[in-house]
Amino acid sequence: MSLDNDRELARLWRVSKTVHEMIRDRGYEVADYEINTRFEDFKDLYSGGGGVDRGRMNFHADHAEDRSNRIYIHFCPEKNVSKAAMKTFITSLDAAGAKRGIIVWSEKMSPAAKKTLLEMQSEYHLEDFPESDLLVNITKHVLVPKHTIMTSQEKTELIKRYRLKDTQLPRIMVTDPVARYYGMRRGQVMRIERSSETAGRYITYRICM
């Protein structure tokens, strides 16, 4: 195998680790061995024909608290995602019995593919990530505090306790990297726990807009 292929495999090994961590952090069932796969084992699994077989990297996972909530992750084999590739993603999503899906791509997504992604949002909850955004897990950075998405009930209790309206909460944009990592949707509230030299810790809340 060429040096370029080894570099691509090393890159995808890092991406795969982050994706599996992200899915588990969203509450889905992901085993430790899926996250902690050694590079040599990853290489044996996904190298073939002198290149990287992204199709074998696809997987789905069920939510730990809601077995009907399944998510499917698709690693696009095309460098540039076409409309046809997006349709393949949707077909695979259906075959996996999932209504939530993530497509991971390497270089760019065509306008037609992006349009298809948006058009299908009425039937599915779809997300896309470039591989470059997944090379590291941003939530593990020392400067990123602990984030937790609140349940609908917890949000209601928070609003009631402080006699607030949704519009009075500080905001976090749906495009924020941490919001994207956790798959936040508009209207959800994030609980953010930070360290404090005086109070030990303090908690803030942000609503996704």
Buried (B, 14 or more C-beta within 10 A) or exposed (E): EEEEBBEBBEBBBBBBBBBBBBBBBBBBEBEEEBBEBEEEEBBEEBBEEEBBEBBEBBBBBBBEEEEEBBBBBBBBBBEEBBBEBBEBBBEBBBEBEBBBBBBBBBEEBBEEBBEBBEEBEEEBBBBBBBBEBBBEBBBEEEEBBEBBBBEEEBBEEBBEEEEEEEEEBEEBEBEBEBBBBBBBEEEBBBBBEEEEEEEEEEEEBBBBB
